[in-house]
Every structure is written in structure tokens, then in C-alpha cells.
Amino acid sequence: MAKTYDVIVVGAGPAGLVAAKVAGENGLDVALLERKSNPTVIDKVCGGSLLSANEYFHHDLYRRNIRDKCICFPSHGFSVKYDGPYRDVYCSYFYSPNGYRMQAGVCEEQKRKGDYGKVTTRLDMEVLFRCLLEEVKAYSVDVLPGVNVEKVTTLANKVRVDGGGQSFEGRYLIAADGVNSRVAQVAGFNKARTYYCQLRAISNYMSGVGLPDPDATHTVFGFTKDGPAWSLVFPRPAEGEYTLVVLTIHPNVDLEAAESYFTKEAFCAPWFKNARKLRSFSVNENCYTPIVEACRDRVVIAGDVGATQELEITGSMICGWKAGHAVSVALQEENLGLEVTAISQFANWWKEAYVNYYSPDVYMKNWALPFILTEPEEIDYLFSLMKEPMPPCFNPYTMGVYLGQAMGKVMPTIQQRRPEMLQKLGKMGLSFSEIIADVTKISKPIS
């Protein structure tokens, strides 16, 4: 017999935990289903970044309230508990295959601004999950780990969820189970989406890394024999620790071989001479155009479920907060016999705040350059010209604008000296789907 609740939340990530907390705080009977046996343990690649620290991101300017141990979202009017460590990052460096560097921000200048000079903050995700889980349990939410959703069925005025040999029924279901959402797939949300590619990554927590600047993020463009790959290195909140992420959107690239290239052969190999691996992770993420309609048949999507790749931690928590309140108000409207408007209001908010506001093309074109300039020497030449620092930034949407502006300044030189490169760079005006059409043909989404 199915267990019955007011609300079922699937997924105990940032969006799901906040949604469950809000629904429980509003006095609802809530079940939080999570596929992992321990919701607080990180088991896949995660940068642990709070974006963006120096500009609006998802229509808010988050604040760290270290005094009272919480992270605040003042524009939306809520906060979440966090009693763990932080590590600030002040600028971003980007390297061509042979080490030419362009940068967003100047670290020393940003550091002189103190707390307002950071572009992002790294936090310990396992601590965040533990803090959120404590808040969720404080509001009598039933936390049910080890449940992998297999089926979602819409019934009269309720939703049934089956998984792990168990059944659950709720008047609403909040799908917050991440970029490869099983709920979105079985409930039909993905049918209207355009598939781009699969982003695959492996990562390691490491000690003994010798970066040129320990307070910056370092991104390196590289080419393996099978296609382009990237390495990202950034500090962790734990003293003396860093995260190395190696990723690609090309299905033929061997990630372990790419990691070996970056750490043993590339110009950046000396950074890892004394490095030691502490923990290892991997992830495969489907990249689609966004889900436009965020609600259907009493199922409400939240967080990364409907995003092009991800909303980042900040966007996911904001979305979870909005979704939790939406179903809470909708149930109150139903109980009072009023017209139900809260769900449509949430759907409209999703369209206005994300789908129509943020361009998936801008976001995904962060990965486009090696599919346009396909020779390492071409990217070396481009980066060698871009000597003026861009504004400090860690917003993937704004960064695309800054990169475009920086490239525009060197186009006259490229036109004069390398007209064949200028012709290639003209492809940046194409849609991302057109740029990576050959990749999409040989790539398949995880079902």
C-alpha cells in the first residue's frame, strides 16, 4: 500500500532539500526521496561554488552570514544554515594549450577590496548537505534514502511514485533529481527539449598542487588525439587542498588519458609534480535546451532538472525555495476551495527568471571554441593577443559577453595577419547546436 503525503520531493540536492524544508516549514506532510543511501555524501563531480559573488546571479546577491552561520538570499528573503568552511576565489585564468594566458580580474586588485573582491566562494558540499538535512528533519519531513524512482503516475488529484519496491502518493510532486532527472524523463518533460551533448567529467580532491596563483581558478584548453578537453583547478575550503576537474563534451575522448596529459605532459604538468589524490569522482550530464513548462499534471520541476546543464548551487536553492512555496500555497488554495493560481505563478516565474532571461546558447558556448579553432596553435595565437584583463567574473553568462568583447578588440589584428582564422571565428555567430552538430550525431543522452 502506498504511503500518503501532501508533497513528495524527489532528490536531496540543494533544490530538493530547500524545497522539502520550505514545504515542511509550512506545515505539510512531506516525503523526501533520495537515490543515495546517505544524502550528505558527495558521490559525483561538484565544484562547490556559490555563484556569483560580485554580481546578480539568478536575480539575487547572496551573502555569507558567518556570524550566524548561514547563507542568505536577501532579494528572495530566505537563508539556509551553513556552519562549514569557506574559500574565496578572486579571479579566473584561462590558458591556451601551450600556456598563453588571458584572465578575468586581477587577483591582487580584487583582494584589496576585501570581502567584496571575491568572484566566487567555495564551500564544503557535504557540510551544506548535512546542515540542510538537519533543517529538513527539524520540520518533520520523512527522509527516505535509497529510493531510486522508476515510475511516476498521475492519478485524480494526486501523483504516485514507485521505486525501490515502495510506493508513495502525494498531492504534488517536486522533481529535484538533477540534470539527468529520472522524473523528467518518465513524466515526459524532456520530449520538447533539444539535446546538445553529454558533458563527462572526472575530478580529484588533491593536496600538494602548486598553482601560479592559489586564489584563482585555472582553466586549461587541451586537445587529445580524440578531441578537445578542459582541465579546471581551483582551491577547496579545506586548507592546502584543491580540486582538479577534467571534462569534455566529445564522446570519443578518454578522460583518464586526458587527465594524464594535463598532469604529466602539458605545460601545466609542473603544477602537479608533488600532488596527491585524496578522493575521486566522475559524472555524466545530459545537456539539453531548458524545460519551458515547469509544471504539468501536479509535477513541478526544480533546480537542475529543467536547466541547460545546471543552475549552480545558488540557482538551485532559489528554485527549490520557490517550488516549495508554490506547492504549499497551491494546497492551501485547494483546501479553501479557491482558484489555484500558485502553480501557474511558479511556471511563469520559471519562464521569466530563467528560460527567457538566460540564454542556453551563451551558456553552452563556453565549450565552443575548440570546435571552431580546431588546432592548438590557433588558440595559442588568439590567447597571445588577448593581454588586457577582462572584468572580474565567475558568472558563465556574463563571461561569454566579456570573452566576446575581448575577442572583438583583437579581430583587426587577426584580420590583417590571420584572415583564415577570422573566417573560422565567424562561426561563433552560429547557434551552439550548429557548432557541435557532428558531436551531437555521435552522442546519446543517458536515459
N, C-alpha and C positions, 0 to 999 in steps of 0.2 A: 504494500500500500504506500502511496506517495506521501511524503512529509509535506505539510502545507505551510506556506509563509505569505506575508504580504509582498515581499520583494525577494527575488533571488538575484544575487550578484555573482557572475562567473569571472574569476580572475582576481588574484590577490596581489596585483602590482600596484603602482601608485594610484591609477584611476580607480580600480576596484576597491582598494582599501578605503580611499576617501569617500567613494560613493556609499559603501557599506556603513562607514562611520556616520555620515550625514543621515541616511535613512534610519539607522538605529537611534541617533540623537533625536530624531523627530518622532520617536515612539513606535516605530514599525517593527514587526517581526521579520527579521532578515536572516537569510542564509547566504554565507559567502563560500562558494565552491572554488577549490584550487587544485590543479593537477599535481603540484608538488606535495610531497609528504611533509615538508617543513616550509611554510610560506616565507620564512625570513631568510632562507639560504639562497644566495645568488648561484644560478646554475647555467648562465649564459653570458655572452659578452654584454657589458654595460659600462658606459663611460662614467656614470655617476655625476653628471654635470647639471648644475642649476643654471638654466639659460633664461634670459641674457641679463647680465648683471649691470650693464650700463645703458640699456635702452629698453623700451617697452617690448615685451615678448608675450604673445597671447593676451595682449591688452592689459598687462599688469607690470608693475615694477616690484619684484619680490624683495623682501627684506629679511635679513637674518637677525632674529632677536636672541642674541647669545645670552643676555642676562636671564631671560625666562625660558631659554632652551626650546625655541620654536622657530619655524619658518613662516613668514607672514605674506599674505597676498592682499595688500590694502585696497586695491581697486575693486576686488571682488568681496572683500570683507570676511575673510576666514584665515585661519592659521592651522598648522599641523605641528605636532610635537617632534622635536629632534634634539637629542642630547649627546650627539656624537661629534667627532672632529670635522673641521673644515680645512681645505687648502685652496688658496686663491691663485688664480691664473690671470696674468696681466696683459698678455699679447699672444699672437699666433704667428708662427713662422711656417713658410711653405717652401719646400726645396724641390728643385728640378732633379732629374735622375743623376746628374753629376755634381750637385751641390750648390747651384746658384740659388740664392735665397731672396724671396720677397716676404714682406711682413705686414701684419695688421696691428698697428700700435708699436710703441717703443716702451719696453718694459720699465726702464728707469724713470721715464716721464710719468708713466702710469702709477708706479709705486709711490711717487711723491704726492699723489692725490690721496693716499691712504686707502681707507675702506671704499672710497668711491672711484678708485682707479682700476679695480678688477674688472675683467670682462666675463668671467665665469667663476664659479666655485665648485670644487669637487667635494663630495661628501661620501660617507660610508653607507652604501645602499642597504647593507644588512642591518645596520643600526636604524636607518629610516624605516625599514620594514618592521623591525621589532617595535619601534615607537608607535607606528600606525596600527599595528596589530593590537597593542595594548589599549589604544583608544577605541578600536573597534570592539574589543571584548568588554570594555567598560560600559558599552551601550547594549549589552546582552545579545549581540549578534552571534549566531551559531556559525562557527568557523569549521568548515568540513574539508580538510586536506585529503589529497589522494583521490580526488574525483575528476576523471577525465571525461568531459562531456561528449556524448556520442550522438544524441538526438535531441532536437527541440521541436515541440509540437504546440501549436496554438489551439486552445480549446475555447469554449464560451467564457469570455471574461477572465481568462487566466492562461498561463503558459506552463507547459510541462517540460521538465528537463530530465533526461535519462543519461546515466553514466556511472561506471564503476559498479554496476549491479544494483544501483539505487535509483529511486525516482523522487523528484521534487516538483511541487506545484507552487506557483506564485501568481499574484495578480499582475505583476510586472516582472520582467527580466532585464537586468542591466548587463550587457555584454561588454566586459572589460578584459578580455583574454588575449590582448596583444595583437601584434601585426599579422600573425598567422592564425587569426581568430577562427576557432572551430565553429563557434556560434554564428558568426557572419557567413561562413560557408554553408552550413546546413540550413540556415534561415533564409538564404537566398540574397543576402545583401551584396554579394560580390558579382552577381550576374551583370550588372550595368557598368562595372568598372573595366578600365583598360589596364592590362598587365604590361608592366615595363620590363622587369628583370627580377632576378633574385640576388640580393646582397648577402654575400657569405663572408664571415669573419672568424678569425681565431684571435685570442688575446691571452696575455700573461700578466699577472702581477709580478713585478721584478724588483730586486734590490741591486745596488751596485751599478746603476746606469749613470753614465757620465754625459749629460746633455750640455750643449753650449750655453743654455740658459735654463736653470731648473724651474723657473717660474713662468714658463711659456709652454704652449702646445706646439709640437713639432710634427708637421705632416710632410712626408716624402713621397713624391711620384716615382714609380718604378715600372719597368717593363720586364716581364718574364718571357720565356720562349712561347708561351701560350696566350699572352695577353697582359693588359695593364693591371697593376695592383698598387695599393697605397699602404704606407705604414704611418700610424699616428702614435706619438709618445707624449704622455702628459703625467704630471705628478698626481699621486694619490694622497688622501688625507693622512695616511699612516706615515710617520717620519721615515725618510730615506727610501720610500717605495714609489714606483712608477708603474703605469700601465702601458704596455705595448699592444696595439691592435694592428693586425694585418688583414686587409679586406680587399674584395674585388666584386665587380658586378658581371664579370665574364665567367661563364660556366666552365670553361676549359682550364682555368688557372688552378694550379696545385698550390693551395695556401701554405702548406708546410714547406714547399720549395721556395715560395715567395718569402716566408719568414727567414729561411736560411740565407736567402740573397740579401735581405735588408740587414741582418745581424752579422753576416760573415763576409760579404763581398762588396756591398755598395759603399759609397763614400761615408755613410753614417755608421758603418760597422764598428769603428773605434768606440762609439758610444756604449757598445755592449760588451766590450773586452772583458770587463770584470762583473758582468751581470749574472744574476742567479734567478732562476724561475721559482716563484713561490706558489702560484696557483694558475691553472689553465682553464680556458673556457672556449666555447665556439657558439656560433649562431648562424642560422639561415633565415633570411627575412624576405617575404614576398613584397615587392614594390608595385603598387597599383596607383591609379588616379584615386582621389578620395571618394568615399561613400558620400553621396549627395543627400540622400534622405536618411536621417539618423534614427528614425523611429518607424516601425511597422509591426502590426499585429502584436502590440504590447511588448515588443522587444525594443530596447533603447541601447544604442551603441555609445561607448565612452572610451576616451583615451586613444591609444594607438590603433584600435580596431578599425577606425574609419580613416586613418591618416595615410598619406602617400608613403611614408616609411615609418615615421614616428612623430609624436607631438613633443618629444623630450619630456623630462620628469615634470617640469613646471606646467607645461600644457596639459599633461595627463591628469595631474592633480586638480587643475582648474576644471577640466572637463568632467572628472568624476564628481566634483562638488556640485556642478550644475545638474548633472544627471540625477544625483541623489535627491536634490531638492525637487527636481521636476516630477519624479515618481511620487515623492511624498505629498506634493500639492495635488497631483492628479488623483491619488487615492482619497484625499480629503474632499476634493470636488465630487468624486463619485459617491462617497458616503453621505454627502449632504444633498445629493440629487441635483447638483449644479452642472452647468455645461463644462465639459472637460477641456480646458484650454492649456494646461501646463505642458502637456506633451508636445503640442504644436509650437508652443513658445520655445521649448528647448530645440526642436527641429529647426526653427527659424534662426535661433541663436547660432547653432552649428553652421548653418549656411553662411550667415553674415560674418561670424567671427573667424571661421576657418576656411570653408570651401571657397567663398568669394573674396576673401581677404588675402590669403596666402596662395601663391602660385605654385602648383606642383612642378611646373617646368623649371622655375627658378631654383627650387629645392634640389631637384634631381640633376640639374646642370652642373652642380658641384662635382659630379663624377664624369662630366662630358669631355673635358679637354684631351685626355689621351686617346679618345676615339676620333678626334679631329686632327690633332698634331700627333701622328702615329709613330714618329721617330723620336728617340730620346734627345737627339741633337736639336730638334726643333723646339722642344720645351726648354732645353738649356738656353737657347738663344733668346726666347721670349722672356724668361725669367732674368736673364742677364741685363735686359733693358729696363726692367721694372724696379728701379733702385729707390724710388721715393716711397716711404712707408704709407700704407693705407691707414684710414682711421682705425682706432682700436675697436675690435668687433669679435663677437663669437655667436652671432645670430646667422644661421645658414641662409636666411632670405636676404638680409642686408648685405652679407658677404658677397653674394652674387652680384649685387649692384656695384659694390666697391671694386670688385675684380673687373667688371665691365668698364668702369670709369678709368681704372689704371691701365687696362689694355688699350683703351681709346687714345690715351696720351702717347703711346709708343707706335701707334699704327702708321703715322707718317714715315717713321724710320723704317719700319718693316716694308712699307710700300716701295720705298726707294731702294732698299738693299735686298729684300727677300720677297719679291712680288708673288712667288708661288706659295709662300706661307700665308700671305694676305688672302689669297683665294681660298685656302683651306679654312682660315679663321672665319671667313664669311659664313661657314656652316653653323656657326654659333647662333645665327638667326633662325635656324630651323627649330622645330619642336624637338624635345628630348626623344620622343618616340621615333622620329625620323633619323636622329643622330645614331641611335643604337638599334636600328631595325634589324641588323644582322645578328646582334646579340639576342634580341627577343625571339628570333626564329629558332634558336637552338637552346632556349631556356624554358623551363617549365616551372610553374608555381607549385609550392608544397600544398598538397590537398589536405 
